[in-house]
Amino acid sequence: MSKGPDIEQFRVTRGEAFKLEDYPTKIPSLYLDETDYLEKLGKYRDDLHEMQLQMYAHDRYAMLAIFQAMDAAGKDSTIEHVFSGVNPQGVDVYSFKKPSEEELDHDFLWRANTLMPGRGKIAVFNRSYYEEVLVCKVHPEIVTKIQRLPERAVRNMNKLYEQRYDSIRDLEKHLTRNGTHVVKFFLNVSKREQAKRFLSRLDDPEKNWKFNEGDLAERQYWDDYQKCYQKAIRETATPESPWYIVPADSKKNMRLLVATIIRAEMKKFHLAWPEFPQEHRDALTRSREVLMKELDKKPKG
């Protein structure tokens, strides 16, 4: 495996002093040209493919990769480009949209709990339960008018969000203790770059479908969202479930970094093809002999 870019500078494991403004939205290019970019991304994807197969064969660990970002940061394309080389049976991607009526009838973690990966698999969350301490904080009417919580729960909104951070930390600790490794990405795009990408969606007929006027309305809350992201990362970054603040102004750099990070986090499983006891190896030898004898027979007719 090639070494790849240094990822430690983007890793947050203790959030007490975390400041989002300390992390860049743009870094020097990690590739020489288009050919070099494709070769590097291809190598990373090949590594992820083999490691996921080993993880499946090992049948002890799972991975949950969470992607959070402002609109137009590139979540969809990053997920597509990074995981497209992995066995489709080994990866499940879920996009968290507006909650359904059934989901609103349960606690805020319920829909995420139903989608957690089984052993040997990777689940990718495009947005996640973190929306409950992001968009809900920017638009508190979602909590007070839509989520139908008990009156006592919404009397003190600050307390409610502190309790949600507690619940998120507890969930991620529980997952880690039971073999599901949680790794979280904030794709850090600049406000200026977001404006450029919105304009490209307006100017290109093939991208018009990506633009929603509501995206522009949410842009007015940029500073509020940045504060909410900073708070969420401060409250939930741990060595066991780290956040990565990935520069997102260059989509290609972002994809290379995400692929490198996923690979590095999977290496912590110390994966290898399973070794079988002698009894099982003897059974393999006998089975091979039976099949070879069958193939040695001349076909009839």
Secondary structure, DSSP 8 states (H G I E B T S, - for coil): ----S--GGGEES--TT--GGGS-S----SSSSHHHHHHHHHHHHHHHHHHHHHHHHHTS-EEEEEEEESTTS-HHHHHHHHHTTS-GGGEEEEE--S--HHHHTS-TTHHHHTT---TT-EEEEES-GGGGGTHHHHSTHIIIIIS---HHHHS-HHHHHHHHHHHHHHHHHHHHHTTEEEEEEEEE--HHHHHHHHHHHHH-GGGGGG--HHHHHHHTTHHHHHHHHHHHHHHH--SSS-EEEEE-SSHHHHHHHHHHHHHHHHHTT--------HHHHHHHHHHHHHHHHHHHS----
